[in-house]
Amino acid sequence: MRKIGAPRAAAAAAALGTLLTALTACGGVQGNSTAEAGAAGNTVATRARTAEGTRVPGIGDRLRQRIPANSRQVVTVYGAGRDSADSTVVLYTKHGSSWERTRSWPAHNGKQGWTTDHHEGDRRSPVGVFTLTDAGGVLPDPGARLPYTRDASFAAPRRWAASHWHDFDYVIAIDYNRVKGTAPNDPTRPEGDAKGGSIWLHMDHGSGTSACVSLSKAAMEYLLRTLDPDRHPVVVMGDRGDLGV
């Protein structure tokens, strides 16, 4: 290895000292050595990641407390605004005590946005935390882990616009005002018809829904193959304002 002469070594040391002083003056971490500074920075970053990982991002205490303790899969629907039909769906999976972002997709929700008091015909999706226990659709089972009911009766009426005809090729029932353990199209509404029902994750037609959440076919196939009853999946859904409370 080529050695540096004494004058050059002294100059290099002086330059390094000046650089370290400048970094400290700009807000760098002070310490007895650059190794200590690096270690301190890594510790802060690790603590920040840990704090974020133990909670599903963007979910405030009100809804977070309603996520079952044994749930290890959370489908989060982040609505763009209270009166917006645009949203983003993110699947989080829990490993140990940390929630990890698994996949995300663009999506749509109710045409009129969101509500904390859903009623039949308001065209708003209900804000809340709901279990996901049953699936089905017109198409054959793509390998779903949730119980899957294939039935031609899921098909959208042909009087609807053609863009909606494949909405229910795949569906996952959101357990709002329904009986768990039944096919998604079971009409029973325990809280009464006025509270609405038949709210699903289903295939997207490019715009808002009556109250459901719609995603691409590829997204629905992924969720059907991934959501596992043994992991007690839930959906946490709402506009970002209500989600963060």
C-alpha positions in Angstrom: 0.0 0.0 0.0 1.3 3.4 -0.9 2.0 5.6 2.2 1.0 9.2 2.4 3.8 11.6 3.4 3.6 13.6 6.6 2.6 16.9 5.0 -0.2 15.3 3.0 -1.4 13.4 6.1 -1.5 16.6 8.2 -3.5 18.4 5.4 -5.9 15.5 5.1 -6.5 15.4 8.8 -7.2 19.1 8.9 -9.6 18.8 6.0 -11.5 16.0 7.7 -11.8 18.0 10.9 -13.2 20.9 8.9 -15.7 18.6 7.2 -16.9 17.1 10.5 -17.3 20.6 12.0 -19.4 21.7 9.1 -21.7 18.6 9.3 -22.2 19.2 13.0 -23.1 22.8 12.4 -25.7 21.7 9.8 -27.5 19.6 12.3 -25.5 16.4 12.2 -25.4 14.1 15.3 -22.6 15.1 17.7 -20.5 12.5 19.3 -16.9 11.5 20.1 -16.5 9.8 16.8 -18.1 9.2 13.4 -18.8 5.6 14.5 -20.8 6.9 17.5 -22.7 9.3 15.2 -23.6 6.5 12.8 -24.7 4.2 15.6 -26.9 6.9 17.1 -28.5 7.6 13.7 -29.2 3.9 13.1 -30.8 3.5 16.5 -33.2 6.4 15.9 -34.1 5.0 12.5 -34.7 1.6 13.9 -36.9 2.9 16.7 -38.9 4.9 14.1 -39.5 1.9 11.9 -40.5 -0.2 14.9 -43.0 2.4 16.2 -44.6 2.6 12.7 -44.6 -1.1 12.2 -46.6 -2.0 15.3 -49.6 0.0 14.0 -51.4 -0.1 10.7 -50.5 3.3 9.1 -53.1 6.0 9.0 -55.5 4.2 11.4 -56.3 6.1 14.6 -57.1 4.7 18.0 -60.8 4.6 17.5 -60.7 2.0 14.7 -57.4 0.4 15.7 -59.0 -0.8 18.9 -61.7 -2.5 16.9 -59.2 -4.7 15.0 -59.4 -8.2 16.6 -56.3 -9.1 18.6 -56.0 -12.3 16.6 -56.2 -10.7 13.2 -53.0 -11.0 11.1 -54.3 -9.7 7.8 -55.8 -6.2 7.4 -57.2 -4.9 4.1 -57.2 -1.1 4.5 -59.3 1.0 2.2 -58.0 4.6 2.3 -60.7 6.9 0.8 -59.4 10.0 -1.0 -62.0 12.1 0.7 -65.3 12.0 2.5 -67.3 12.8 -0.7 -64.9 11.0 -3.1 -65.4 7.7 -4.9 -61.6 7.2 -5.3 -59.6 5.1 -2.9 -56.5 3.0 -2.4 -56.5 -0.5 -1.0 -53.5 -1.8 0.9 -53.1 -5.3 2.3 -51.1 -5.5 5.5 -49.8 -8.7 7.0 -48.7 -9.1 10.6 -45.4 -10.7 11.4 -44.7 -11.0 15.1 -45.8 -7.6 16.4 -45.2 -5.7 13.2 -47.5 -4.9 10.3 -45.9 -5.1 6.9 -47.3 -3.7 3.7 -47.9 -6.6 1.3 -49.7 -5.2 -1.8 -51.6 -2.1 -2.8 -54.1 -1.3 -5.6 -56.2 1.7 -6.8 -59.9 1.2 -6.1 -63.3 2.8 -5.9 -65.9 3.1 -3.2 -69.4 4.5 -2.9 -70.3 7.1 -5.6 -71.1 9.7 -2.9 -68.1 8.8 -0.7 -68.2 7.6 2.9 -70.5 7.7 5.9 -70.4 6.6 9.6 -74.2 5.9 9.4 -74.8 4.0 6.3 -78.4 3.5 5.0 -79.8 1.7 2.0 -79.5 3.8 -1.1 -77.2 6.6 0.2 -74.5 5.5 -2.2 -71.9 5.9 0.5 -69.6 3.2 1.8 -69.7 2.5 5.6 -66.7 3.6 7.7 -65.5 0.9 10.1 -63.8 -2.4 10.8 -65.5 -5.5 9.4 -64.5 -9.1 9.3 -64.0 -11.0 6.0 -65.3 -14.5 6.2 -67.0 -15.5 2.9 -66.4 -15.2 -0.9 -68.0 -16.2 -4.1 -68.8 -15.1 -7.6 -69.8 -16.1 -11.1 -66.4 -17.5 -12.1 -64.9 -20.8 -10.8 -63.0 -20.7 -7.5 -59.5 -19.3 -8.3 -58.0 -21.0 -5.3 -59.7 -19.0 -2.5 -58.8 -19.8 1.1 -62.1 -18.3 2.3 -65.2 -20.4 1.7 -66.2 -19.8 -1.9 -69.6 -20.1 -3.4 -69.9 -20.2 -7.2 -73.3 -19.3 -8.4 -74.7 -17.8 -11.6 -77.1 -15.7 -9.5 -74.2 -13.4 -8.7 -74.3 -12.1 -12.3 -75.2 -8.4 -12.7 -78.5 -7.8 -14.4 -78.2 -7.3 -18.1 -80.3 -4.2 -17.8 -77.2 -2.6 -16.2 -74.6 -0.9 -18.4 -72.3 -3.4 -20.1 -69.3 -2.0 -18.1 -71.0 -3.5 -14.9 -71.7 -7.0 -16.2 -68.6 -8.5 -14.7 -68.7 -6.7 -11.4 -69.5 -9.8 -9.4 -67.3 -12.3 -11.2 -65.4 -12.4 -7.9 -66.7 -11.0 -4.6 -65.6 -11.1 -1.0 -68.3 -10.3 1.5 -67.7 -7.4 3.9 -69.4 -8.5 7.1 -71.6 -5.4 7.4 -75.3 -6.3 8.4 -75.0 -9.9 7.2 -74.8 -13.4 8.7 -71.2 -14.7 8.7 -70.7 -18.2 7.3 -73.3 -17.7 4.5 -72.8 -17.0 0.8 -72.1 -13.4 0.1 -75.5 -13.0 -1.7 -77.5 -14.3 1.2 -80.2 -11.6 1.7 -80.5 -11.8 5.5 -79.9 -8.4 7.1 -79.8 -8.8 10.9 -80.1 -5.0 11.5 -82.9 -4.5 9.1 -83.2 -3.5 5.4 -82.9 0.2 6.2 -79.3 -0.2 7.2 -78.4 -1.6 3.8 -76.3 -4.6 3.1 -74.7 -6.8 0.4 -71.5 -4.7 0.7 -68.6 -6.5 -1.0 -65.2 -6.2 -2.3 -65.8 -6.9 -6.0 -64.4 -6.3 -9.5 -64.0 -2.7 -10.7 -65.9 -1.0 -13.6 -63.9 2.2 -13.5 -66.1 4.4 -11.3 -67.9 4.6 -8.0 -70.2 1.9 -6.6 -73.5 1.8 -4.7 -71.5 1.2 -1.4 -69.0 -1.6 -2.2 -65.3 -1.4 -2.8 -64.1 -2.4 -6.2 -60.7 -3.5 -7.5 -59.1 -5.0 -10.6 -59.6 -8.6 -11.4 -55.9 -9.3 -10.7 -56.3 -7.7 -7.2 -59.4 -9.7 -6.4 -57.7 -12.9 -7.5 -54.7 -12.1 -5.3 -56.9 -11.3 -2.3 -59.0 -14.5 -2.8 -55.8 -16.6 -2.8 -54.2 -14.8 0.1 -56.9 -14.0 2.7 -56.7 -16.9 5.1 -59.5 -17.7 7.7 -56.7 -18.8 10.1 -55.3 -15.3 10.0 -58.7 -13.8 10.8 -58.7 -11.1 8.0 -60.6 -7.8 8.4 -61.2 -4.7 6.3 -60.6 -1.3 7.8 -62.3 1.2 5.5 -63.1 4.9 5.3 -62.0 8.3 4.1 -58.6 9.3 5.4 -60.1 11.8 7.8 -62.3 9.3 9.6 -59.7 6.6 9.5 -57.2 8.7 11.4 -59.4 9.7 14.3 
